[in-house]
């Protein structure tokens, strides 16, 4: 059995850190953040307050999901919870759900591999729906790499660069880490 290599460890910077910027933007938007029932928001707030109590926090997330299934705020809360708890396989499932939602909202079909640059305003930072797609794809790429699905992660990161050639999303760093990992493996195979 071969050992799967993974990429970096997540660091919990606390809710409200820099990684919250997209979440705040999304939740402020009527396109993605609107329509969240107050009771679902209360469960999300309780989950954040009780983050240190894993079972309690997760129960609140499930309650929010029961009230607002497929809502971006709920999906993002689940993603962050699983990611920072180190439950990366579950975070990857949520990243896939975010990616599917973003594809529906952007009318991009059903396969992210077939998305082309002109199909949405990927180069316009103010275009929230395309940006939600790009960030969802980045999360999917990163988690695929972390879970040892290197070919899938590379393909997703390369798609990001195709759609965002200025690399404002930061896909190149994922590719660079993967390139170094592959070089190291090649060097080890020569010994």
Secondary structure, DSSP 8 states (H G I E B T S, - for coil): --------------TTSTTHHHHHHHHH-TTTTTT--HHHHHHHHHHHHTTTSHHHHHHHHHHHHHHSTT-HHHHHHHHHHHHHTT-HHHHHHHHHHHHHHHHHHHT--S-GGG--GGGTTTT-TT-HHHHHHHHHHHHHHHHHHHTT-HHHHHHHHHHHHHH-TT-SS-HHHHHHHHHHHHHHHHHHHH-
